[in-house]
Amino acid sequence: MIKLNRACLAAAGLLLVAQPAFAKTTIVTAGDGAQERLQEALILAEAGDEIVLEAGRFSLTDGLSLDVDGVTVRGAGMDATILDFTGQQGAGEGLLVTSDKVTLRDFAVENAKGDGIKSKGADDIIYYRLRVTWTEGPKASNGAYAVYPVESTNILIDSVVVSGASDAGIYVGQSNAITVRNSIAQYNVAGIEIENSRNAVVEDNMAIHNTGGILVFDLPDLPVMGGGDVTVRNNLVTTNNTPNFAPEGNIVAAIPKGTGIMVMANENVYVEDNLISNNDTAQVLVVAYAQKFSDERYDPYPRNVVIGRNLYTGGGTDPQLPGKDMLLAAFGGALPDVLWDGLSKEGEPALFAVEGTRGWSLNLPEQGIGLDKATPGPMIVSTPPQGERNCCTGAPEALSARIAG
Amino acid sequence: MKSRIVFAFSAIALIAAAANARLAAPDVADAVILEDGLPRTLSDFGFFIDAAAQVPTIGVKSYQLNTPLYSDGAEKLRFYYVPTGQTITPDGENLLQLPVGSALIKTFAFDDGDRRKLIETRVLLHRADGWLALPYVWNAQQTEARLAIAGKRLPVTTPSGEQISYRVPNKNQCKECHGLNGEVVPIGPKARNLSRDAIGEMVAAGLLDGIPQGTAEVPLWSNREQVSAESAARGYLDVNCAHCHRPGATASNSGLDLRWEQGTASAIGILKRPVAAGRGSGGLEFDIVPGKPDQSILHYRMASPETGVAMPELGKSTVDKDGVAAIERWIAEMK
């Protein structure tokens, strides 16, 4: 009898762990007063709660925000529950999350005035089966980022669809332990961008019809510096030939249309097992930061970027580069798949590529000067070093478990 | 027998008079400030003798700032409350440290014809587990302000005659400006920006043991054209922008740090490239280009009325023309 009681207690204890004692579900419907009702639900939520957004179009006048840990916001599907910010009058994004252990799933965000969904300092966050878009297609007046986690640890972005962002569809900045997978980024300036971040896996995504498909950047003058340890694998990166529509002044405004995968600065970046096709400037582009800078913490060179086995088709036929016609003539009508600016930090090779990788180099003599100093030639790099690779595990398994089943 | 009746009457009169006095100057409800929960009405706190006229009760004192935050030209009435027997601790460049049980109260009002109309009162409560920010919206009769946890939009005519949809922030938006390293903190009462009168009163009341030393004073906004362009502009940026644009706050990821004490040129935006500005860049390359306000993103975003471009993102819907002019003058003079 005593034993049984103990077993019951233990079982009860387990239940408590699995389900916080007072977790509740709050259902919010579209219609009159949606702004206040939904925002109130987000504010009054408690850890473990689920906020259910019923199917329908929620017409919103202001940004929404969530600042409670452990809350799930669940819609009825990315085509069924739509948070419509077309009439937004204030705030810098559609939905802002500033708390930890939040799950956002199964809804859409349309036409936010600034960014679509931003999470800042929000650890252990999941973006799952979301659609974030600007419905009039590529326009400079669209918001910068569709999905925008920043300054966070443990980020899982899975099965999201993003389009129309005037900077990046999926942008992860100044963060750590990141997985972006099973997602579609189309008609953005940058499809997927990992910036000033560590330990990221970008896999099983489709980046199509962006200006640049997948970008791995490291920039100066930011609070979090030193990006690296990024794997880009098993992605379909195709036809990223949309004219650049980013407002001038933004770093992505300099990306030439027709860029497949681009690595700028950074260390330990692995590009492998991707299908990269029909990107008209460069299927893969590896460069140093091109501007002058004064930040002493900053390393402008790529270091240990490894181009593994990828499948390349088409591409390089309409490069947005000075001397295009001469280049095309020299290379027989299409540029080779990998374009490198030729810059390496002394003693730390920028680039390795598996045998058979077709590439060319601009052979720039130094960092921070223009392309007119280029003396194009073959890309001469070593094959990747052998041995164990201690890198790039991405978001922890515990995050996947939260959306399993 | 008669005398006893007289006595009884005077006792009743005395009690009644005392009750009236209490009615006239209620005690602040310390328990309401301190206890968990979200008080539904502003009157629950007992901050005012006459709330509609914004007459504070005993222990609640008004204060002014040298350079105030721009809020669409709203008249702002600021008060602080420190529990009886407690004191305030200065903390150098940082905020005055108000003890647990304290409250900061700010009412926003606009002229409506020939009378003043109270729109909202925001309170910051210092509870044992930290500060809590709550917005209260006034009713049309101006008799009570009720908690509006999800915020509200109201039609307002600004002093410059613009018809706007005035935004009462929701509880989370309060934190977007008041958040620092995950905690809610006050913004306004830094020694450098409190009026000298307010500090003098704190000292005289025994709340503060002396005028805090060692901090350069933010200039009076009304003197902005007499003081140096840099001083006026940096004071303005400190008060209007630096609660987000500083390490540990909402816009930390921009790398822009507009605090008064920040001395590094690139940190305050000089020849600094934007990070995540999107169309907020306005096609410009740097936050500040010395000598060229019209090529500076900082100026562009301050001068824009457009959601998604305009800065600050919260707390205003119109352009602060005086603020823009001060920034313009500073950048134009910059070498």
Chai-1 contact restraints between the chains, C-beta under 6 A:
chainA,res_idxA,chainB,res_idxB,connection_type,confidence,min_distance_angstrom,max_distance_angstrom,comment,restraint_id
A,E36,B,A150,contact,1.0,0.0,6.0,A-B,restraint_1
A,Q39,B,A150,contact,1.0,0.0,6.0,A-B,restraint_2
A,Q39,B,N170,contact,1.0,0.0,6.0,A-B,restraint_3
A,E40,B,I149,contact,1.0,0.0,6.0,A-B,restraint_4
A,E40,B,A150,contact,1.0,0.0,6.0,A-B,restraint_5
A,I43,B,I149,contact,1.0,0.0,6.0,A-B,restraint_6
A,I43,B,K171,contact,1.0,0.0,6.0,A-B,restraint_7
A,S65,B,N172,contact,1.0,0.0,6.0,A-B,restraint_8
A,D67,B,N172,contact,1.0,0.0,6.0,A-B,restraint_9
A,Q89,B,S165,contact,1.0,0.0,6.0,A-B,restraint_10
A,Q89,B,T307,contact,1.0,0.0,6.0,A-B,restraint_11
A,G90,B,R167,contact,1.0,0.0,6.0,A-B,restraint_12
A,G90,B,T307,contact,1.0,0.0,6.0,A-B,restraint_13
A,A91,B,E313,contact,1.0,0.0,6.0,A-B,restraint_14
A,G92,B,E313,contact,1.0,0.0,6.0,A-B,restraint_15
A,K113,B,T307,contact,1.0,0.0,6.0,A-B,restraint_16
A,K113,B,G308,contact,1.0,0.0,6.0,A-B,restraint_17
A,G114,B,G308,contact,1.0,0.0,6.0,A-B,restraint_18
A,S141,B,R279,contact,1.0,0.0,6.0,A-B,restraint_19
A,A144,B,A276,contact,1.0,0.0,6.0,A-B,restraint_20
A,A144,B,G278,contact,1.0,0.0,6.0,A-B,restraint_21
A,V150,B,N253,contact,1.0,0.0,6.0,A-B,restraint_22
A,E151,B,N253,contact,1.0,0.0,6.0,A-B,restraint_23
A,S166,B,G278,contact,1.0,0.0,6.0,A-B,restraint_24
A,S166,B,R279,contact,1.0,0.0,6.0,A-B,restraint_25
A,D167,B,G278,contact,1.0,0.0,6.0,A-B,restraint_26
A,Q174,B,N253,contact,1.0,0.0,6.0,A-B,restraint_27
A,D221,B,G255,contact,1.0,0.0,6.0,A-B,restraint_28
A,D221,B,S266,contact,1.0,0.0,6.0,A-B,restraint_29
A,D221,B,K272,contact,1.0,0.0,6.0,A-B,restraint_30
A,L222,B,G255,contact,1.0,0.0,6.0,A-B,restraint_31
A,P223,B,S252,contact,1.0,0.0,6.0,A-B,restraint_32
A,P223,B,G255,contact,1.0,0.0,6.0,A-B,restraint_33
A,P247,B,R279,contact,1.0,0.0,6.0,A-B,restraint_34
A,P247,B,S281,contact,1.0,0.0,6.0,A-B,restraint_35
A,P247,B,G283,contact,1.0,0.0,6.0,A-B,restraint_36
A,E248,B,G283,contact,1.0,0.0,6.0,A-B,restraint_37
A,G249,B,P274,contact,1.0,0.0,6.0,A-B,restraint_38
A,G249,B,S281,contact,1.0,0.0,6.0,A-B,restraint_39
A,G249,B,G283,contact,1.0,0.0,6.0,A-B,restraint_40
A,G249,B,L284,contact,1.0,0.0,6.0,A-B,restraint_41
A,G249,B,E285,contact,1.0,0.0,6.0,A-B,restraint_42
A,N250,B,S281,contact,1.0,0.0,6.0,A-B,restraint_43
